[in-house]
Amino acid sequence: MKFYIERERLLPVVKAAKSVLGKGLWSMVLVKAVDGVAIEAGNGDHFFSGNAVDANIERPGSVMVDGVALFKLLGRLPESTVGFERKRGKKMVVTCGRVRAELSTTPPSSRPTEPAVDESESIRLPGIVLGHALATIKGAVSTEEARSGLNGMFMELLPPPANGGPSVLRFVGTDGNVLRSQDMCVTVEGGARPPRRALLPTSAVAPISSIINGDDDVWIRWNASGTIISVVGPGGRVVSRMKDGEFPDYRRVLPPHATGALTLNRKGFLEALQRAALLSGVLDDPKEGKSKRIRHKETELWVNDHSVTIIRRSPSGALSDYQEELPAEQAGSPVPFGFNLNLMVEMLGHFITERVTLQLPADPLGPVKIADSDRGLMGIVMPMRVEEIMDAHKAGKTSRKAA
């Protein structure tokens, strides 16, 4: 086996393969030099197969080498052209200018076999749409391993609407405090008929993202039982085992109907919240006998005639409060509510529209819905109980002007 290849061609493929490497035999990548050079890797749960890249092949062959060592070496080589040579029973010799390195190898037959996926049915959509959805939903997924039903992205293939139109692939993620949902119009090919449901592990996001290239289409295939998924894109193929666990019925937390809505300039609202987030207080801790710095996350939003007032109230004894009034359009009968400032800031960061609409229930303890119908993006922020708002709600008051 002997070939020469440009480092800039090989490094991105090896980097993508590195995202699925594990320990032991799972730390090896398969290098195949036939019609170009292709890289394959896997860790038992995720498998990556990169498309072949151009190379000058003098002797074809295939061998498994240490993937992490190969990635580190390629990133440090002094010149662009890299030579690879392996004689029977020998290590892989890597040369580049005055550099000569040897990598340990194992036979290609030792590579574990990836699970099979039915190739006769698939879902097609633009790669840039899928990539944005993965990045958006991943941040809302729970990181607690004990909550097996929440630490994955729920995928659901929905039937087309009754009045016609394409099928919809929906991604949902939640950690119990926020919920994000992304709808994507897809083309169904073969026998992939809705409904289909599966739970995608967040560890699959990096390898799937590595095979996406802008607007180029990608194909998603998963078996009817929802245990194996395959994503094919311009950069290769990723096969992943789905997570076990039952995703909760997310529709139960969606507001049944909004009794009021507030429309604000998204950038202005986000910047106001970020200013409020800068404030912290200093409290005396009687148990420790010293002062400690605290960050108060509870934030209030009060409704005025043509504006809203943001109030960040410090706990008793702290030094800083924050108030700011922003213009807002109203519909229906919106009520004030309390929320976690950090979660709201993070949620708004995923929206790109000029204006954002908050759909509010009649109860200040009900979930707040933020939607972008143009991009199929929806977010749910669970409220926080603030006594001042609860007292005002009982008294039928909604407004509080900024000082």
C-alpha positions as CSV (number, residue, x, y, z in Angstrom):
1,M,0.0,0.0,0.0
2,K,1.5,3.3,-1.1
3,F,0.0,6.7,-2.0
4,Y,0.6,10.4,-1.9
5,I,-2.1,12.9,-0.9
6,E,-2.5,16.6,-0.2
7,R,-2.8,17.2,3.6
8,E,-5.7,19.8,3.1
9,R,-7.8,17.1,1.4
10,L,-7.2,14.4,4.0
11,L,-7.3,16.3,7.2
12,P,-11.0,17.3,7.2
13,V,-12.0,13.7,6.6
14,V,-9.8,12.4,9.4
15,K,-11.2,15.1,11.7
16,A,-14.7,14.0,10.9
17,A,-13.8,10.4,11.6
18,K,-12.2,11.4,14.9
19,S,-15.6,12.5,16.2
20,V,-16.8,8.9,16.4
21,L,-13.6,7.3,17.8
22,G,-13.7,5.4,21.1
23,K,-11.1,3.4,23.0
24,G,-9.2,0.2,22.2
25,L,-10.0,-1.1,18.7
26,W,-12.6,1.7,18.4
27,S,-9.7,4.2,18.3
28,M,-8.6,2.9,14.9
29,V,-9.6,4.2,11.5
30,L,-9.7,2.2,8.3
31,V,-7.7,3.8,5.5
32,K,-8.7,2.5,2.1
33,A,-6.6,3.5,-1.0
34,V,-8.4,2.2,-4.2
35,D,-10.1,4.9,-6.3
36,G,-8.9,7.7,-4.1
37,V,-8.4,7.5,-0.3
38,A,-11.4,6.9,2.0
39,I,-11.6,6.9,5.8
40,E,-13.9,4.8,7.9
41,A,-14.3,4.7,11.7
42,G,-16.8,3.8,14.5
43,N,-17.2,3.4,18.2
44,G,-20.0,0.9,18.4
45,D,-22.8,3.5,18.6
46,H,-21.8,5.8,15.7
47,F,-20.0,4.9,12.4
48,F,-18.5,7.3,9.8
49,S,-17.6,6.5,6.2
50,G,-16.1,9.4,4.3
51,N,-16.3,9.8,0.6
52,A,-13.0,9.1,-1.3
53,V,-10.7,12.0,-1.9
54,D,-8.2,12.3,-4.8
55,A,-4.8,10.9,-4.3
56,N,-1.8,9.6,-6.3
57,I,-2.1,5.8,-5.5
58,E,1.0,3.7,-6.5
59,R,-0.1,0.5,-4.7
60,P,-3.7,0.1,-3.6
61,G,-4.6,-1.4,-0.2
62,S,-6.3,-0.9,3.1
63,V,-5.2,-1.0,6.7
64,M,-6.3,0.3,10.1
65,V,-4.2,2.9,11.9
66,D,-4.5,4.9,15.2
67,G,-7.0,7.6,14.3
68,V,-6.1,10.1,17.0
69,A,-2.4,9.9,16.3
70,L,-3.1,10.3,12.5
71,F,-5.2,13.4,13.2
72,K,-2.6,15.0,15.4
73,L,0.2,14.2,13.0
74,L,-1.6,15.7,10.0
75,G,-2.2,18.9,11.8
76,R,1.5,19.4,12.5
77,L,3.2,18.4,9.2
78,P,5.3,21.2,7.6
79,E,4.4,20.6,4.0
80,S,1.2,20.0,2.0
81,T,2.1,16.7,0.2
82,V,2.1,13.6,2.5
83,G,3.2,10.1,1.6
84,F,1.9,6.9,3.1
85,E,3.5,3.5,2.7
86,R,3.0,0.1,4.3
87,K,4.6,-3.1,3.4
88,R,3.2,-6.4,4.5
89,G,3.3,-6.9,8.2
90,K,4.9,-3.5,8.8
91,K,3.8,-0.2,10.3
92,M,2.4,2.6,8.3
93,V,5.2,5.0,7.4
94,V,4.2,8.6,7.0
95,T,6.6,11.0,5.2
96,C,6.4,14.8,4.6
97,G,9.5,16.7,3.7
98,R,12.1,15.9,6.3
99,V,9.5,14.3,8.6
100,R,9.2,10.5,8.9
101,A,6.8,8.9,11.3
102,E,5.5,5.3,11.9
103,L,1.9,4.4,13.0
104,S,0.9,1.1,14.4
105,T,-1.6,-0.9,12.2
106,T,-4.0,-3.8,12.4
107,P,-5.6,-5.8,9.6
108,P,-8.8,-4.4,7.9
109,S,-10.6,-7.6,8.9
110,S,-10.5,-6.5,12.6
111,R,-12.8,-3.6,11.9
112,P,-16.2,-4.1,13.6
113,T,-19.2,-4.3,11.3
114,E,-21.6,-1.4,11.3
115,P,-25.4,-2.1,11.5
116,A,-27.3,-2.4,8.3
117,V,-30.0,0.2,7.4
118,D,-32.8,-0.3,4.8
119,E,-31.7,1.8,1.8
120,S,-35.0,1.5,-0.1
121,E,-36.7,4.4,1.8
122,S,-35.4,7.8,2.7
123,I,-36.2,11.4,3.6
124,R,-34.4,14.2,1.6
125,L,-33.8,17.8,2.7
126,P,-31.2,20.6,2.3
127,G,-28.2,20.0,4.5
128,I,-28.1,23.6,5.8
129,V,-31.6,23.1,7.2
130,L,-30.7,19.9,8.9
131,G,-27.5,21.4,10.3
132,H,-29.3,24.4,11.8
133,A,-31.9,22.2,13.4
134,L,-29.3,20.0,15.0
135,A,-27.4,23.0,16.4
136,T,-30.6,24.6,17.6
137,I,-32.3,21.6,19.3
138,K,-29.1,20.2,20.9
139,G,-28.8,23.0,23.4
140,A,-32.3,22.3,24.8
141,V,-31.6,18.6,25.4
142,S,-31.1,17.4,29.0
143,T,-27.5,16.4,29.9
144,E,-28.6,14.3,32.9
145,E,-28.0,10.6,32.1
146,A,-30.5,9.6,34.7
147,R,-33.3,11.1,32.5
148,S,-32.9,8.7,29.6
149,G,-36.0,9.9,27.9
150,L,-34.8,13.5,27.8
151,N,-31.1,13.3,26.9
152,G,-31.8,12.8,23.2
153,M,-33.3,14.7,20.3
154,F,-36.8,13.4,19.5
155,M,-37.3,12.9,15.7
156,E,-40.8,12.6,14.3
157,L,-41.9,12.3,10.7
158,L,-45.3,13.9,10.4
159,P,-47.8,13.3,7.6
160,P,-48.5,16.1,5.1
161,P,-51.3,18.5,6.0
162,A,-54.8,17.7,5.0
163,N,-54.9,20.6,2.5
164,G,-51.8,19.3,0.7
165,G,-48.1,20.1,0.9
166,P,-44.9,18.2,1.9
167,S,-44.3,15.9,4.8
168,V,-42.7,17.5,7.9
169,L,-39.7,16.2,9.9
170,R,-39.8,17.6,13.4
171,F,-36.9,17.7,16.0
172,V,-37.8,18.3,19.6
173,G,-35.5,18.7,22.6
174,T,-36.2,19.6,26.3
175,D,-34.6,19.5,29.7
176,G,-37.8,20.2,31.6
177,N,-37.2,24.0,31.8
178,V,-37.2,24.9,28.1
179,L,-38.4,23.2,25.0
180,R,-37.4,23.7,21.4
181,S,-39.0,22.4,18.3
182,Q,-37.9,22.7,14.6
183,D,-40.1,21.7,11.7
184,M,-38.5,21.0,8.3
185,C,-40.3,20.3,5.0
186,V,-38.9,17.1,3.5
187,T,-39.3,14.9,0.4
188,V,-40.3,11.4,1.2
189,E,-38.8,8.8,-1.1
190,G,-39.5,5.0,-1.2
191,G,-41.7,3.5,1.5
192,A,-40.8,5.9,4.4
193,R,-44.3,6.8,5.4
194,P,-45.3,8.6,8.6
195,P,-45.6,8.4,11.4
196,R,-42.0,7.5,12.3
197,R,-40.4,8.3,15.7
198,A,-36.9,7.9,17.1
199,L,-34.6,9.4,19.8
200,L,-31.3,10.7,18.3
201,P,-28.3,10.9,20.7
202,T,-26.6,14.3,20.9
203,S,-23.3,12.5,20.3
204,A,-24.4,12.0,16.7
205,V,-24.6,15.7,16.0
206,A,-20.9,16.2,15.4
207,P,-20.4,13.4,12.9
208,I,-23.6,14.2,11.0
209,S,-22.7,17.9,10.8
210,S,-19.3,17.0,9.4
211,I,-20.8,15.4,6.2
212,I,-23.1,18.4,5.5
213,N,-22.0,20.9,2.9
214,G,-24.2,24.0,2.6
215,D,-27.4,23.7,0.6
216,D,-26.5,20.3,-0.8
217,D,-29.2,17.7,-0.1
218,V,-28.8,15.0,2.6
219,W,-30.7,11.7,2.9
220,I,-32.0,10.4,6.2
221,R,-32.9,6.7,6.5
222,W,-34.0,4.9,9.6
223,N,-35.6,1.5,10.2
224,A,-39.3,1.2,11.2
225,S,-38.4,0.2,14.7
226,G,-36.4,3.5,15.2
227,T,-33.2,1.8,16.4
228,I,-30.8,2.6,13.6
229,I,-30.4,5.8,11.5
230,S,-28.3,6.6,8.5
231,V,-27.5,10.1,7.2
232,V,-25.9,10.4,3.8
233,G,-24.5,13.7,2.6
234,P,-21.8,15.3,0.4
235,G,-19.1,14.3,2.9
236,G,-20.0,10.7,3.4
237,R,-22.3,8.6,5.5
238,V,-23.0,8.4,9.3
239,V,-24.8,5.4,10.8
240,S,-25.9,5.8,14.4
241,R,-27.7,3.7,17.0
242,M,-30.7,5.5,18.4
243,K,-31.2,5.9,22.2
244,D,-33.4,3.8,24.3
245,G,-36.0,5.5,26.4
246,E,-39.4,7.0,26.1
247,F,-39.6,10.6,25.1
248,P,-42.4,12.4,27.0
249,D,-45.5,13.7,25.2
250,Y,-44.2,17.2,24.5
251,R,-47.6,18.3,23.2
252,R,-48.9,18.3,26.8
253,V,-46.7,21.3,27.7
254,L,-47.7,23.3,24.7
255,P,-50.1,26.2,25.6
256,P,-53.6,25.0,24.7
257,H,-54.5,28.5,23.5
258,A,-52.9,31.9,24.1
259,T,-55.1,34.6,25.6
260,G,-52.6,37.3,24.9
261,A,-49.5,38.1,22.8
262,L,-46.7,40.6,23.0
263,T,-44.6,41.5,19.9
264,L,-41.2,43.1,20.5
265,N,-38.1,44.0,18.6
266,R,-36.0,40.9,19.1
267,K,-32.7,42.6,19.2
268,G,-33.8,45.3,21.6
269,F,-35.5,42.8,23.9
270,L,-32.4,40.5,23.8
271,E,-30.0,43.4,24.5
272,A,-32.2,44.6,27.4
273,L,-32.1,41.1,29.0
274,Q,-28.3,41.0,28.5
275,R,-27.9,44.3,30.3
276,A,-30.0,43.0,33.1
277,A,-27.8,39.8,33.2
278,L,-24.8,41.9,34.0
279,L,-26.0,42.8,37.4
280,S,-25.2,40.8,40.4
281,G,-25.5,41.4,44.1
282,V,-23.5,40.9,47.2
283,L,-25.1,39.3,50.2
284,D,-23.8,38.7,53.7
285,D,-23.9,35.0,54.6
286,P,-24.5,34.7,58.4
287,K,-23.5,31.0,58.4
288,E,-20.1,31.6,56.7
289,G,-19.5,35.0,58.3
290,K,-18.5,36.6,55.0
291,S,-20.0,38.1,51.9
292,K,-20.7,36.2,48.7
293,R,-21.6,37.2,45.2
294,I,-24.9,36.0,43.9
295,R,-26.6,36.1,40.5
296,H,-30.4,36.3,40.6
297,K,-32.0,34.7,37.6
298,E,-35.6,35.6,38.4
299,T,-36.8,38.3,36.0
300,E,-40.3,39.8,35.7
301,L,-42.0,41.1,32.6
302,W,-45.0,43.5,33.3
303,V,-47.4,44.6,30.6
304,N,-48.3,48.3,30.1
305,D,-50.6,50.0,27.5
306,H,-48.0,50.1,24.7
307,S,-44.9,48.8,26.3
308,V,-43.5,46.2,28.7
309,T,-41.3,46.7,31.8
310,I,-38.5,44.3,32.5
311,I,-37.6,44.1,36.2
312,R,-34.8,42.1,37.7
313,R,-35.3,42.3,41.5
314,S,-32.4,41.5,43.8
315,P,-32.9,39.3,46.8
316,S,-33.2,41.1,50.1
317,G,-29.9,42.6,51.1
318,A,-28.4,42.7,47.6
319,L,-27.1,45.9,46.1
320,S,-28.5,46.1,42.6
321,D,-31.9,46.1,40.9
322,Y,-32.7,46.6,37.2
323,Q,-35.7,48.1,35.3
324,E,-36.1,48.9,31.7
325,E,-39.2,49.8,29.6
326,L,-39.5,48.6,26.0
327,P,-42.1,49.4,23.3
328,A,-44.4,46.4,22.5
329,E,-47.5,45.6,20.5
330,Q,-50.3,43.8,22.3
331,A,-53.0,41.4,21.2
332,G,-55.7,39.9,23.4
333,S,-55.1,40.1,27.2
334,P,-51.5,39.4,28.0
335,V,-50.5,38.9,31.6
336,P,-47.2,39.6,33.4
337,F,-45.0,36.6,34.1
338,G,-41.7,35.6,35.7
339,F,-38.9,33.7,33.9
340,N,-35.4,32.5,34.2
341,L,-33.3,35.3,32.5
342,N,-30.5,33.0,31.3
343,L,-32.9,30.6,29.7
344,M,-34.8,33.4,27.9
345,V,-31.6,35.0,26.6
346,E,-30.3,31.6,25.3
347,M,-33.7,30.9,23.6
348,L,-33.9,34.3,21.9
349,G,-30.3,33.8,20.5
350,H,-31.6,31.0,18.3
351,F,-34.2,33.3,16.5
352,I,-33.1,35.6,13.7
353,T,-36.3,37.4,12.9
354,E,-36.5,41.2,13.4
355,R,-39.5,40.9,15.7
356,V,-40.5,38.2,18.1
357,T,-43.9,37.3,19.5
358,L,-44.5,35.9,23.0
359,Q,-47.7,34.0,23.2
360,L,-49.0,34.0,26.8
361,P,-51.6,31.9,28.6
362,A,-54.1,33.4,31.0
363,D,-52.2,31.9,34.0
364,P,-48.9,33.6,34.8
365,L,-47.6,30.1,35.7
366,G,-48.4,28.7,32.3
367,P,-45.7,28.1,29.6
368,V,-44.7,31.0,27.3
369,K,-44.5,30.2,23.6
370,I,-42.1,31.9,21.1
371,A,-42.5,31.0,17.5
372,D,-41.0,31.7,14.1
373,S,-43.4,30.3,11.6
374,D,-41.2,31.2,8.6
375,R,-38.5,28.8,9.8
376,G,-40.6,26.3,11.6
377,L,-38.9,27.1,14.9
378,M,-40.8,27.1,18.2
379,G,-39.6,27.6,21.8
380,I,-41.2,27.1,25.1
381,V,-40.0,28.7,28.3
382,M,-41.4,27.5,31.6
383,P,-42.3,30.4,34.0
384,M,-40.9,31.0,37.4
385,R,-43.1,31.8,40.4
386,V,-42.6,35.5,41.5
387,E,-44.7,36.5,44.5
388,E,-45.2,40.1,43.3
389,I,-46.7,38.9,40.0
390,M,-48.9,36.3,41.7
391,D,-50.2,39.0,44.1
392,A,-50.9,41.4,41.1
393,H,-52.6,38.6,39.2
394,K,-55.0,38.0,42.0
395,A,-55.7,41.7,42.2
396,G,-56.2,41.9,38.4
397,K,-53.2,44.2,37.8
398,T,-50.8,43.7,34.9
399,S,-48.7,46.9,34.6
400,R,-45.7,48.3,36.4
401,K,-43.9,51.3,35.0
402,A,-40.1,51.5,35.1
403,A,-38.7,54.0,37.5
